[in-house]
Amino acid sequence: MLGKLLKNARIAAGMTQEDLAFKAGVDRSYVSMLERNLKSPTLQMFFRICRATGASPTKIVSELENNAPNG
């Protein structure tokens, strides 16, 4: 779920994976792995990606919380 939200934030910012990787200071393949939920970002990296895309970390976490499975 987080990967989808990060991808949506990137697309909403009009960025390619390469654009985001450059702005966040990571490799493009890492961005791809995050978006496909193959990797989980550290909290620091999560904030870097949010800053790079202009996304609100609070909004993304809220969406994750609201869509979390019960149980």
C-alpha positions as CSV (number, residue, x, y, z in Angstrom):
1,M,0.0,0.0,0.0
2,L,2.8,2.5,0.9
3,G,4.4,1.9,-2.5
4,K,1.2,2.8,-4.3
5,L,0.9,6.0,-2.3
6,L,4.5,7.0,-3.0
7,K,4.0,6.3,-6.7
8,N,0.8,8.4,-6.7
9,A,2.7,11.2,-5.0
10,R,5.4,11.0,-7.6
11,I,3.0,11.1,-10.5
12,A,1.0,13.9,-8.9
13,A,4.2,15.9,-8.8
14,G,4.7,15.2,-12.5
15,M,8.0,13.3,-11.8
16,T,9.5,10.3,-13.3
17,Q,11.3,7.7,-11.1
18,E,14.6,9.2,-12.3
19,D,13.5,12.7,-11.3
20,L,12.5,11.5,-7.9
21,A,15.6,9.5,-7.4
22,F,17.8,12.5,-8.3
23,K,15.9,14.9,-6.1
24,A,15.9,12.4,-3.1
25,G,19.5,11.4,-3.7
26,V,18.8,7.7,-4.3
27,D,19.1,5.2,-7.2
28,R,16.2,4.9,-9.6
29,S,16.0,1.2,-8.9
30,Y,15.4,1.9,-5.2
31,V,12.4,4.1,-6.1
32,S,11.1,1.3,-8.3
33,M,11.5,-1.2,-5.4
34,L,9.7,1.1,-3.0
35,E,6.8,1.6,-5.4
36,R,6.5,-2.2,-5.9
37,N,6.6,-2.8,-2.2
38,L,9.8,-4.8,-2.5
39,K,11.5,-2.5,0.0
40,S,10.3,-0.4,2.9
41,P,11.8,3.0,3.4
42,T,13.4,4.1,6.6
43,L,11.5,7.0,8.3
44,Q,14.3,9.4,7.1
45,M,14.0,8.2,3.5
46,F,10.2,8.4,3.7
47,F,10.5,12.1,4.7
48,R,13.1,12.7,1.9
49,I,10.7,11.3,-0.7
50,C,7.8,13.3,0.7
51,R,9.9,16.5,0.5
52,A,11.0,15.7,-3.0
53,T,7.5,15.1,-4.2
54,G,5.9,17.8,-2.1
55,A,3.6,15.2,-0.5
56,S,2.4,15.5,3.1
57,P,3.9,12.7,5.2
58,T,0.9,13.1,7.6
59,K,-1.6,12.6,4.7
60,I,0.2,9.5,3.5
61,V,0.4,7.9,7.0
62,S,-3.3,8.8,7.5
63,E,-4.2,7.0,4.3
64,L,-2.2,4.0,5.3
65,E,-3.9,3.9,8.7
66,N,-7.4,4.3,7.2
67,N,-6.8,1.5,4.7
68,A,-5.0,-0.9,7.1
69,P,-6.7,-4.3,7.5
70,N,-8.5,-4.8,10.8
71,G,-7.2,-7.4,13.1
